[in-house]
Amino acid sequence: MPRLKGFLYLLPATIIALFLSAAFANEEPMTPPPPTDISLEQANAVVAAAYQKAEEQGTLMDIAVVDRGGNLKAFVRMDGAFAGSIDIAIRKARTSVLFPFPTGVLGELSQPGEPLYQIEVSNDGLITFPGGLPIVDGHDNVIGAIGVSGSTVEDDHEVAMAGAEAVLADELQPLEIDTSTLLGQALMAIDAAERKATEIEVPMDIAVVDSSANLKAFKRMDGAFLGSIDIAIKKARTSTLFPFATGVLGGLSQPGQPLYQIEVSNEGLITFPGGLPLVDANGVPSGGIGVSTGSVEEDHEVATAGAQAFATQEIAVEPANINLEQAMAVIAAARDRAIELDTLMNIAVVDAGGNLRAFARMDDSYLGSVDIAIKKAQTSAWFTMPTGTLGELSQPGEPLYQIELSNDGLITFPGGVPIKNSDGTIIGAIGVSGSTIENDHDVAIVGVEAIFADELPTLEADGESALDQAFTAIYAAQEKAVEIEVPMDIAVVDSGANLKAFVRMDGAFLGSIDIAIKKARTSALFPFPTGTLGELSQPGEPLYRIELSNDGLITFPGGVPLATGDGSSFGAIGVSTGTVEEDHEVATAGVDALAGQ
């Protein structure tokens, strides 16, 4: 019986009522009112109570609330909370409403040898460690769920419990945060947008992302479209990845226009109106706001109200990020160490937000390690710790078992290490893959230490290796970009269309990372300049919609096949951030440099 009592204690009240009803079958059952979805007022109260509990703990949390269908209703990421916990908090909430139990209960049943082993791979990925709880109303109806992530699973569960209980209070308390904080500024923009939406009588989904395009805050007004959740977030991301109003970008992506089909990049962009860049009172780029449910004119009007409110404040904290000189020093030192160890490595450097900064694949290193190196770097940046440390916590029976299934896939074995500046602020991370995990970690550590050298090492491209040839093309392209005063993302792939080398110049668009790589891949898969392929893929032309193949192609100019001086095919170069004419000019400079060798 004690085991039964302990189990019942963890279940939502509705499940307990159903379980106990058999014992009282002779009594006339009480009929509760039909269940309803959690309202925005209730969701705000849940977030407020959870936020307050996190502050009491001294922890930094991502807090998500979903409705009965698992659809996002409200979200906040406290300043300094892990970017990797955005996805985890939302998944915990979804898990706890899809299966109305605390996530930790489900997790106990999904360990190796238990009856629900590997349930995490269902439903597009579940999270089954503690921090997710169903939310029940005063009639014991499940009306939604909360998911919390950012600290120990015990802290996460405690914060989630405080949030879940908030809907039962006599008076619902709203979330009030100082507007001098980053989160306060984001919520001020959302509140201003919400007021405008109320004024024009159109309920909206409203999202704000930070300068790294990671979700910062979200609200879905009662009555707003469920399909607009994703659209609002994508509009905010689009306007951060490319700092324009989404409608401006959309005008350039129509058939026959320079950026036709740009929407297939970056895991899907939204380019109709309703997304705007956010800039503070000093004009500092600070992320983006996205709004959806009304007409595009109404969406833009509501987004504008939010952006204008945001622009009244100075940015609370200037984000620290690794620059290109530092990133290349990390790559150079890591490559030199790999040569000393007689190993062949893939080496990736990302900024503090997990966005790729520089990459190098040593000749004959594993192709499968391209993705692993990048994911190690991202994992280490998103959770601000070495990947091996996270891996120890994700083993069977450990608190974060199966965390790897979040964030579109994490890598938690050694080889990823955060990069800090002199005051200890994390400015990025390195990921290394290609040898033993001991060697991967060793090479990563040497790379991290490079930014503290009296003189930053440089990666010379003066040899005959394929990697040197790739950087010969990149450096020439970079020199042309400096000459025309347009910072660029520049990628080189090999003849198999696999990433060989990459740099993102200071000031280049985040959204152009994916585009530069896709341009290079497109020109390697189909050995033509991307612009040539683009002419054949317009509506009515023979290759219409070819962009939807191969996990997404980019067919506007900026990708060009590469060949060495003897005419041997090398792969291709892809360039993005400027006009398509500028992109092509910079790519051509890289082509000419390699052909001259």
C-alpha positions in Angstrom: 0.0 0.0 0.0 2.8 2.5 0.6 3.9 2.0 -2.9 0.4 2.7 -4.2 0.1 5.8 -2.1 3.4 7.1 -3.4 2.3 6.5 -7.0 -1.0 8.2 -6.5 0.7 11.2 -5.0 2.4 11.8 -8.3 -0.7 11.5 -10.5 -2.9 14.4 -11.5 -6.2 14.7 -9.5 -8.3 13.6 -12.5 -6.4 10.3 -12.8 -6.7 9.7 -9.1 -10.5 10.3 -9.3 -10.8 7.8 -12.1 -8.7 5.2 -10.3 -10.7 5.5 -7.0 -14.1 5.6 -8.7 -14.2 1.8 -8.9 -14.0 1.6 -5.1 -17.2 3.7 -4.8 -19.1 2.4 -7.7 -22.4 2.3 -5.7 -22.3 6.0 -5.0 -23.8 8.4 -7.5 -20.9 9.9 -9.5 -20.5 13.7 -9.7 -20.3 15.1 -13.2 -17.6 17.7 -13.5 -18.0 20.5 -16.1 -16.5 19.7 -19.5 -12.7 20.4 -19.7 -11.6 23.6 -21.3 -8.2 24.8 -22.6 -6.0 26.9 -20.4 -6.6 30.6 -21.0 -3.9 33.2 -21.5 -4.7 34.7 -18.1 -4.2 31.4 -16.5 -1.0 30.6 -18.5 0.4 34.0 -17.5 -0.3 33.2 -13.8 1.4 29.8 -14.2 4.5 31.5 -15.7 4.5 34.2 -13.0 4.4 31.7 -10.2 7.1 29.5 -11.8 9.3 32.6 -12.4 8.9 33.7 -8.8 9.9 30.2 -7.5 13.0 30.2 -9.7 14.0 33.6 -8.4 13.6 32.2 -4.8 15.8 29.3 -5.7 18.4 31.5 -7.4 18.0 29.5 -10.6 17.6 30.5 -14.3 14.8 28.8 -16.1 13.0 28.3 -19.4 9.3 28.0 -18.6 6.7 26.8 -21.1 2.9 26.4 -20.9 0.9 24.3 -23.4 -2.8 23.8 -23.8 -4.7 20.4 -23.7 -3.6 19.7 -27.3 0.1 20.3 -26.5 0.1 23.6 -28.4 2.3 26.4 -27.0 0.4 29.0 -25.0 3.1 31.0 -23.2 6.8 30.9 -22.8 9.6 32.9 -21.1 13.4 32.3 -21.0 14.9 34.0 -18.0 18.0 36.1 -18.7 21.0 33.7 -18.6 19.0 30.5 -18.9 20.3 27.8 -21.2 19.4 28.2 -24.8 19.3 24.5 -25.1 16.5 24.4 -22.5 14.1 26.2 -24.7 13.3 23.0 -26.6 13.5 20.9 -23.5 11.0 23.0 -21.5 8.5 22.9 -24.4 8.9 19.1 -24.8 8.4 18.5 -21.1 5.2 20.4 -21.2 4.0 18.5 -24.3 5.0 15.2 -22.8 3.1 15.9 -19.6 -0.1 16.8 -21.5 0.1 14.0 -24.1 0.5 11.5 -21.2 -1.1 13.3 -18.1 1.6 12.4 -15.6 4.6 14.2 -14.3 7.4 13.6 -16.8 9.6 12.0 -14.1 7.0 9.2 -13.6 7.1 8.4 -17.3 10.9 8.5 -17.2 11.1 5.8 -14.5 9.0 3.6 -16.8 11.3 4.3 -19.9 14.6 3.1 -18.5 16.3 0.1 -20.0 14.4 -3.0 -19.0 11.3 -1.1 -18.1 8.0 -1.4 -20.0 8.1 1.9 -21.8 11.8 1.8 -22.8 12.5 4.3 -25.7 9.0 5.9 -25.5 11.0 9.2 -25.9 11.4 8.6 -29.7 7.6 8.8 -30.2 5.6 11.9 -30.8 8.5 13.8 -32.5 10.5 13.4 -29.3 9.5 13.3 -25.7 11.4 14.4 -22.6 10.8 12.1 -19.6 13.0 13.5 -16.8 11.4 15.7 -14.2 10.2 19.2 -14.8 6.9 18.6 -16.7 3.5 18.6 -14.9 -0.1 18.5 -16.0 -2.1 21.6 -15.0 -5.6 20.9 -13.6 -8.4 23.3 -12.8 -10.6 23.5 -9.7 -12.8 20.6 -11.1 -9.8 18.3 -11.6 -9.8 18.7 -15.4 -6.5 18.7 -17.2 -6.4 22.0 -19.0 -2.8 22.1 -20.1 0.8 21.5 -18.8 3.9 23.3 -17.7 7.5 22.4 -18.6 10.5 23.8 -16.9 14.2 23.4 -17.7 17.5 25.0 -16.6 18.7 23.6 -13.4 18.7 20.2 -11.6 15.7 18.0 -12.2 14.7 18.6 -8.6 14.7 22.3 -9.0 12.9 22.0 -12.4 10.2 19.9 -10.8 9.8 22.3 -7.8 9.4 25.3 -10.2 6.9 23.4 -12.3 4.9 22.5 -9.2 4.7 26.1 -8.2 3.5 27.1 -11.6 0.9 24.3 -11.9 -0.6 25.2 -8.6 -1.1 28.9 -9.6 -4.3 28.3 -11.5 -6.0 27.2 -8.2 -5.3 30.5 -6.4 -8.2 32.7 -5.5 -6.7 35.5 -7.6 -4.5 34.9 -10.7 -1.3 36.9 -10.5 0.2 38.3 -13.7 3.9 38.3 -14.6 5.6 41.6 -13.9 9.3 42.0 -14.8 11.6 45.0 -14.7 11.9 46.4 -18.3 15.6 47.1 -17.8 16.2 43.3 -18.2 16.3 41.6 -21.5 13.3 39.5 -20.7 11.5 42.6 -19.4 12.1 44.3 -22.7 10.9 41.3 -24.7 7.7 41.1 -22.6 7.2 44.9 -22.9 7.2 44.4 -26.7 4.8 41.5 -26.5 2.4 43.4 -24.2 2.4 46.4 -26.5 1.6 44.1 -29.4 -1.1 42.4 -27.4 -2.7 45.8 -26.6 -2.8 46.7 -30.3 -4.3 43.3 -31.2 -7.0 43.8 -28.6 -7.6 47.3 -29.9 -8.2 46.0 -33.5 -10.1 43.0 -32.1 -7.8 40.3 -33.6 -6.3 37.7 -31.2 -2.7 37.1 -32.2 0.2 34.7 -31.6 3.2 36.9 -30.6 6.8 35.8 -30.4 10.1 37.5 -29.6 13.5 36.0 -30.3 16.9 37.2 -29.1 19.8 38.4 -31.3 20.9 34.7 -31.9 17.4 33.9 -33.1 16.6 31.8 -30.0 13.1 32.1 -28.6 12.9 34.5 -25.7 9.2 35.0 -25.0 5.8 34.0 -26.5 2.1 34.5 -25.9 -0.9 33.1 -27.7 -4.0 35.2 -27.1 -7.2 33.4 -26.6 -8.8 32.6 -30.0 -5.5 33.0 -32.0 -4.9 30.3 -34.6 -2.9 27.3 -33.6 -1.2 27.2 -37.0 0.1 30.7 -36.3 2.3 29.6 -33.4 4.9 28.3 -35.7 4.4 31.2 -38.2 4.9 33.9 -35.5 8.1 32.3 -34.2 9.4 31.8 -37.8 8.6 35.5 -38.6 10.6 36.6 -35.6 13.5 34.3 -36.5 13.4 35.4 -40.1 13.6 39.1 -39.1 16.6 38.3 -36.9 18.5 36.1 -39.3 18.0 38.8 -42.0 17.4 42.1 -40.3 14.5 43.3 -42.5 10.8 43.3 -42.2 9.6 39.9 -43.4 7.4 41.6 -46.0 10.5 43.2 -47.6 12.2 39.9 -47.8 9.0 38.4 -49.3 9.0 41.0 -52.1 12.5 39.8 -53.1 11.5 36.1 -53.0 8.7 36.1 -55.5 9.1 34.3 -58.8 11.6 36.2 -61.0 13.0 38.1 -58.1 16.6 37.8 -56.8 15.9 35.7 -53.7 13.3 33.4 -55.2 12.7 30.4 -52.9 14.8 31.7 -50.0 12.1 30.3 -47.8 13.6 26.7 -48.1 16.7 27.8 -46.2 17.2 27.9 -42.4 14.6 25.1 -41.8 11.9 27.3 -43.2 11.5 31.1 -43.3 8.3 33.1 -43.4 8.6 36.1 -45.7 5.1 37.6 -45.7 4.5 40.6 -43.4 4.3 40.4 -39.6 8.0 40.0 -38.6 10.2 43.0 -37.7 13.7 43.3 -36.4 14.0 44.7 -32.8 16.4 47.5 -32.2 16.9 49.3 -28.9 16.9 53.1 -28.3 20.5 53.3 -29.5 19.8 51.3 -32.7 21.5 48.1 -31.4 20.0 45.0 -33.1 18.4 42.9 -30.4 16.4 40.1 -32.1 13.0 40.1 -33.8 9.2 40.1 -33.2 6.8 37.9 -35.1 3.0 38.2 -35.2 0.4 36.0 -36.9 -3.4 35.3 -37.1 -4.8 38.4 -38.8 -4.4 39.7 -42.3 -0.8 40.5 -43.2 -1.6 44.2 -42.8 -2.9 43.6 -39.2 0.0 41.3 -38.3 2.4 44.0 -39.5 0.5 46.7 -37.5 0.6 44.6 -34.3 4.3 43.8 -34.8 5.1 47.5 -35.3 3.4 48.3 -32.0 5.7 45.8 -30.3 8.8 47.0 -32.1 8.1 50.6 -31.3 7.7 49.8 -27.6 11.0 47.9 -27.6 12.8 50.8 -29.2 12.1 53.1 -26.2 14.6 51.1 -24.1 18.4 50.7 -24.2 19.5 47.1 -24.5 20.0 45.6 -21.0 23.2 43.7 -21.7 25.3 43.7 -24.9 25.8 40.0 -25.8 29.4 38.8 -25.9 30.3 36.7 -28.9 33.5 35.3 -30.4 34.8 37.3 -33.4 36.2 35.8 -36.6 39.8 36.4 -35.7 39.4 34.5 -32.4 37.4 31.7 -34.1 40.2 31.2 -36.7 42.8 31.2 -33.9 40.8 28.4 -32.2 40.7 26.4 -35.5 44.4 26.9 -36.2 45.5 25.8 -32.7 43.2 22.8 -32.8 44.4 21.7 -36.2 48.1 22.0 -35.1 47.3 19.9 -32.1 45.6 17.3 -34.2 48.7 17.1 -36.4 50.8 16.6 -33.3 48.6 13.7 -32.2 48.6 12.3 -35.8 44.8 12.4 -35.9 42.4 13.7 -38.6 39.7 16.0 -37.2 36.6 18.0 -38.0 36.8 21.3 -36.1 33.8 23.6 -35.6 33.5 26.9 -33.8 30.1 28.4 -32.9 29.2 31.7 -31.2 27.4 32.0 -27.8 24.0 31.4 -29.5 25.2 28.2 -31.2 25.5 29.7 -34.7 28.4 28.5 -36.8 31.4 30.8 -36.9 34.1 28.8 -38.6 34.7 25.2 -39.7 37.6 23.1 -41.0 37.6 19.4 -42.1 41.1 18.0 -42.3 41.9 15.8 -45.3 40.6 12.2 -45.0 38.8 12.9 -41.7 35.5 11.2 -41.3 32.6 12.7 -43.3 30.2 11.7 -40.5 32.2 13.8 -38.1 31.2 17.0 -39.9 27.8 16.9 -38.2 29.1 15.6 -34.9 31.7 18.4 -34.6 29.1 21.1 -35.2 26.6 19.5 -32.9 29.2 19.1 -30.1 30.0 22.8 -30.4 26.3 23.8 -30.4 25.6 21.5 -27.4 28.4 23.0 -25.4 27.3 26.5 -26.2 23.6 25.9 -25.5 24.3 24.3 -22.1 27.5 26.2 -21.3 29.5 23.1 -20.3 31.7 20.4 -21.8 29.7 17.8 -23.7 31.3 15.0 -21.7 29.9 16.5 -18.5 26.4 16.6 -20.0 26.9 13.0 -21.3 27.6 11.7 -17.8 24.2 13.1 -16.7 22.3 11.5 -19.6 23.3 7.8 -19.1 20.5 5.3 -18.2 19.4 5.9 -14.6 20.9 9.4 -14.6 18.8 12.6 -14.3 19.0 13.7 -17.9 18.6 10.4 -19.6 17.8 10.8 -23.3 18.5 14.6 -23.4 20.2 13.9 -26.7 16.7 13.7 -28.4 16.1 17.4 -27.8 17.2 20.3 -29.9 17.1 18.3 -33.2 19.8 16.1 -31.8 22.6 16.8 -29.2 26.0 15.1 -29.0 27.0 14.5 -25.3 30.2 12.6 -25.5 33.5 14.5 -25.1 34.9 16.9 -27.7 32.8 20.0 -27.2 34.0 22.7 -24.8 32.8 26.3 -24.1 35.1 29.2 -25.1 35.4 32.0 -22.5 36.9 35.4 -22.7 39.2 36.9 -20.1 36.3 37.8 -17.6 34.9 34.3 -17.8 31.9 35.1 -20.1 31.1 32.3 -22.5 31.5 33.7 -26.1 31.2 30.5 -28.0 32.2 26.9 -28.1 34.4 24.4 -30.1 33.4 21.0 -31.3 36.0 18.4 -32.4 35.3 14.9 -33.9 37.4 12.3 -35.7 39.4 10.3 -33.3 39.0 8.8 -29.8 36.9 11.0 -27.4 40.1 11.6 -25.4 41.9 13.0 -28.5 38.8 15.0 -29.5 38.7 16.6 -26.0 42.4 17.2 -26.0 42.3 19.0 -29.4 39.2 21.0 -28.3 41.0 22.2 -25.1 44.0 23.4 -27.0 41.7 25.3 -29.4 40.0 27.0 -26.4 43.2 28.1 -24.9 44.4 29.7 -28.1 42.4 32.9 -27.6 44.5 33.7 -24.5 47.8 33.6 -26.4 49.9 36.8 -26.6 49.5 36.5 -30.4 46.6 34.8 -31.9 47.6 31.9 -34.2 46.4 32.0 -37.8 45.4 29.3 -40.1 47.8 29.6 -43.1 46.7 28.3 -46.5 50.1 27.9 -48.1 50.2 24.1 -48.5 48.9 21.6 -51.0 46.3 19.9 -48.9 42.7 20.1 -49.9 41.9 22.0 -46.8 44.6 24.6 -47.7 43.1 24.8 -51.1 39.6 25.4 -49.6 41.0 28.2 -47.5 42.8 29.7 -50.5 39.4 30.1 -52.1 37.8 31.4 -48.8 40.5 33.9 -48.1 40.4 35.3 -51.6 36.6 35.6 -51.3 37.0 37.2 -47.9 39.5 39.8 -49.3 37.0 40.7 -52.1 34.2 41.1 -49.5 36.4 43.5 -47.5 37.2 45.4 -50.7 33.5 45.9 -51.5 32.7 46.5 -47.8 30.1 43.7 -47.5 30.8 41.1 -44.7 30.0 37.6 -46.0 29.3 34.0 -45.0 31.6 31.9 -47.2 31.5 28.1 -47.5 33.5 25.5 -49.5 32.3 22.0 -50.0 34.2 19.1 -51.7 33.2 17.2 -54.8 30.9 15.1 -52.8 29.0 18.2 -51.6 30.3 17.7 -48.0 31.3 20.8 -46.0 35.1 21.4 -46.1 35.6 24.9 -44.7 33.5 27.8 -43.6 33.9 31.3 -42.2 31.3 33.9 -41.1 32.8 37.4 -41.3 32.0 39.9 -38.5 28.7 41.5 -39.3 27.5 38.8 -41.9 23.9 37.7 -41.5 23.1 34.7 -39.3 20.6 33.5 -41.9 23.3 33.4 -44.5 25.2 30.6 -42.8 22.7 28.1 -44.1 22.3 29.8 -47.5 26.1 30.0 -48.2 26.4 26.3 -47.4 23.4 25.4 -49.5 24.7 27.5 -52.4 28.0 25.6 -52.3 26.2 22.2 -52.0 23.8 23.1 -54.9 26.8 24.0 -57.2 28.6 20.8 -56.3 25.5 18.6 -56.7 24.7 20.3 -60.1 28.0 21.7 -61.5 26.6 25.0 -62.6 26.6 28.5 -61.0 23.5 28.6 -58.8 22.1 31.5 -60.8 22.0 29.3 -63.9 20.0 26.6 -62.1 17.7 29.3 -60.8 16.7 30.5 -64.2 15.6 27.0 -65.0 13.5 26.6 -61.8 11.1 29.6 -62.3 7.4 28.9 -62.7 6.8 27.4 -66.1 10.5 26.4 -66.6 11.6 22.8 -66.8 13.1 22.5 -63.3 10.4 24.3 -61.4 10.5 23.4 -57.7 13.9 21.7 -57.9 14.7 23.7 -54.7 12.6 21.3 -52.7 15.0 18.4 -53.4 18.2 17.4 -51.6 17.0 18.8 -48.2 16.7 22.2 -49.9 18.7 23.9 -52.7 19.5 27.6 -53.2 19.3 28.6 -56.8 19.9 32.3 -56.8 23.5 33.6 -57.5 26.4 33.2 -55.1 27.3 29.5 -55.6 30.0 28.5 -58.2 31.8 25.2 -58.9 35.5 25.1 -58.0 38.4 23.7 -60.0 42.1 23.6 -59.4 44.7 25.0 -61.8 44.9 21.8 -63.7 41.2 21.7 -64.3 40.4 19.1 -61.6 37.0 19.4 -60.1 37.3 20.5 -56.4 33.7 21.1 -55.3 32.1 24.5 -55.0 32.0 27.7 -53.1 28.9 29.5 -51.7 28.6 33.1 -50.6 25.8 35.0 -49.0 24.8 38.3 -47.3 25.1 40.9 -50.0 23.1 41.4 -53.2 23.1 38.4 -55.5 25.5 40.3 -57.7 27.9 41.0 -54.8 27.6 37.3 -53.7 28.5 36.1 -57.1 31.4 38.6 -57.4 32.9 37.4 -54.1 32.4 33.7 -55.0 34.1 34.3 -58.3 37.1 35.8 -56.5 37.4 32.5 -54.6 37.1 30.5 -57.8 39.8 32.5 -59.6 42.2 32.2 -56.7 42.0 28.4 -56.6 42.2 28.1 -60.4 45.4 30.1 -60.3 47.1 27.5 -58.1 
